[in-house]
């Protein structure tokens, strides 16, 4: 792997991971219920996309103004893997070691918001009860579930990485 790709991927992966820790910690300190708000994910996603764009612009510049799709995708993917790994390890520590009660409270808040949403959509009471029963048996903060969730994050990152790499690629002229 090219040293520039490796260096930029690692550097931006650490930046992304630390940013994720800061965001999670800020929400944890300010108001745990914010973690159940879907709309909060939108500005966070925008920030991660901007970081990805900056990463690929920097990598392209460092590579002399040219970057293949493969180089762009690899750089983004390395960064995403590192950022996701840091975030998952932190979440496992926060919700299983540092403050397991926060995980319990967050599960309660998630149940409440889910019930409210289902009621707004006119979902039958029996279906709401069934959903609540399934959610009570599910521990989204266990290490195994965090690892499973990270797989979906990796898939999403691969899709974004492919899109951004296609946008920012610039092949060297043939002649």
C-alpha positions in Angstrom: 0.0 0.0 0.0 1.2 3.5 -0.9 2.7 5.3 2.1 0.6 8.4 1.4 -2.6 6.4 1.3 -1.7 4.6 4.5 -0.6 7.7 6.4 -3.7 9.7 5.4 -6.1 6.8 6.0 -4.6 6.2 9.5 -4.5 9.9 10.4 -8.0 10.7 9.3 -9.2 7.4 10.9 -7.9 8.5 14.2 -9.4 12.0 13.7 -12.8 10.4 12.9 -12.6 8.0 15.9 -11.7 10.8 18.3 -14.5 13.0 16.9 -16.9 10.1 17.4 -15.8 9.8 21.0 -16.2 13.5 21.5 -19.7 13.5 20.0 -20.8 10.5 22.0 -19.4 11.9 25.2 -21.0 15.3 24.6 -24.4 13.8 24.1 -23.9 11.5 27.1 -23.0 14.5 29.3 -25.7 16.9 27.9 -28.7 14.7 27.5 -28.8 11.0 27.0 -32.2 11.2 25.3 -30.6 12.9 22.3 -29.1 9.6 21.3 -32.7 8.5 20.4 -33.3 11.4 18.1 -33.1 10.4 14.4 -32.5 14.0 13.3 -29.2 14.3 15.3 -27.7 11.7 12.9 -28.1 14.0 9.9 -25.6 16.8 10.9 -23.2 14.1 12.3 -23.4 12.3 8.9 -22.7 15.5 7.1 -19.6 16.1 9.3 -18.3 12.7 8.4 -18.9 13.2 4.7 -17.0 16.5 4.9 -14.1 14.8 6.7 -14.1 12.2 3.9 -14.1 14.9 1.2 -11.2 16.7 3.0 -9.4 13.3 3.2 -9.7 12.6 -0.5 -8.8 16.1 -1.6 -5.7 16.0 0.6 -4.7 12.5 -0.6 -5.2 13.6 -4.3 -3.0 16.7 -3.6 -0.3 14.6 -1.8 -0.3 12.1 -4.8 0.6 15.0 -7.2 -3.0 16.0 -8.2 -3.9 12.5 -9.5 -5.7 9.8 -7.7 -7.3 6.6 -9.1 -10.6 5.3 -7.9 -8.7 2.5 -6.1 -6.4 4.9 -4.3 -9.3 7.1 -3.2 -11.5 4.2 -2.1 -8.6 2.5 -0.2 -7.7 5.7 1.6 -11.4 6.3 2.6 -11.9 2.7 3.6 -8.8 2.5 5.8 -9.9 5.7 7.5 -13.4 4.4 8.0 -12.2 1.1 9.5 -10.0 2.8 12.0 -12.7 5.4 13.0 -15.3 2.7 13.4 -13.0 0.5 15.5 -12.2 3.4 17.8 -15.9 4.3 18.1 -17.0 0.8 18.8 -14.4 0.1 21.4 -15.3 3.4 23.2 -19.0 2.6 23.1 -18.4 -0.9 24.5 -16.4 0.6 27.3 -18.8 3.4 28.0 -22.0 1.3 28.1 -20.6 -1.9 29.5 -17.8 -0.9 31.9 -17.9 2.8 32.7 -21.7 3.3 33.0 -23.8 0.3 32.3 -26.8 2.1 33.9 -26.7 4.6 31.0 -27.3 1.6 28.6 -30.3 0.6 30.6 -31.7 4.2 30.6 -31.0 4.6 26.9 -32.8 1.3 26.2 -35.8 2.7 28.2 -35.7 5.9 26.2 -35.5 4.1 22.9 -38.5 2.0 23.9 -40.5 5.1 24.8 -39.6 6.9 21.6 -40.4 3.8 19.5 -43.8 3.4 21.1 -44.6 7.1 20.5 -43.6 6.8 16.9 -45.6 3.6 16.3 -48.6 5.2 17.9 -48.3 8.3 15.7 -48.4 6.0 12.7 -51.5 4.3 13.9 -49.9 0.9 14.5 -52.2 -1.6 16.2 -51.6 -2.1 19.9 -50.8 -5.8 19.4 -48.0 -4.9 17.0 -46.7 -2.3 19.4 -46.6 -4.8 22.2 -44.9 -7.4 20.0 -42.2 -4.8 19.1 -41.7 -3.8 22.7 -41.3 -7.4 23.8 -38.7 -8.0 21.1 -36.8 -4.8 22.1 -36.8 -5.8 25.8 -34.9 -9.0 24.9 -32.4 -7.1 22.8 -29.2 -5.5 24.3 -27.9 -3.1 21.6 -25.0 -2.2 23.8 -23.5 -5.6 24.3 -20.1 -6.1 22.8 -21.5 -8.6 20.3 -24.3 -6.3 19.1 -21.8 -3.4 18.9 -19.6 -5.5 16.7 -22.6 -6.5 14.5 -23.6 -2.8 14.2 -20.1 -2.0 13.1 -20.5 -4.3 10.2 -23.4 -2.1 8.9 -21.3 0.9 9.5 -18.5 -0.6 7.4 -21.0 -1.4 4.6 -22.3 2.1 4.7 -18.8 3.5 4.7 -17.8 1.4 1.8 -20.8 2.8 -0.2 -19.9 6.4 0.7 -16.2 5.6 0.0 -17.0 4.3 -3.4 -19.2 7.4 -4.2 -16.6 9.8 -3.0 -13.7 8.0 -4.7 -15.6 8.2 -8.0 -16.2 11.9 -7.5 -12.6 12.8 -6.5 -10.7 10.4 -8.8 -8.5 11.9 -11.5 -6.5 9.5 -13.6 -3.0 10.5 -14.9 -3.0 11.3 -18.6 -2.0 8.4 -20.8 0.6 10.4 -22.8 
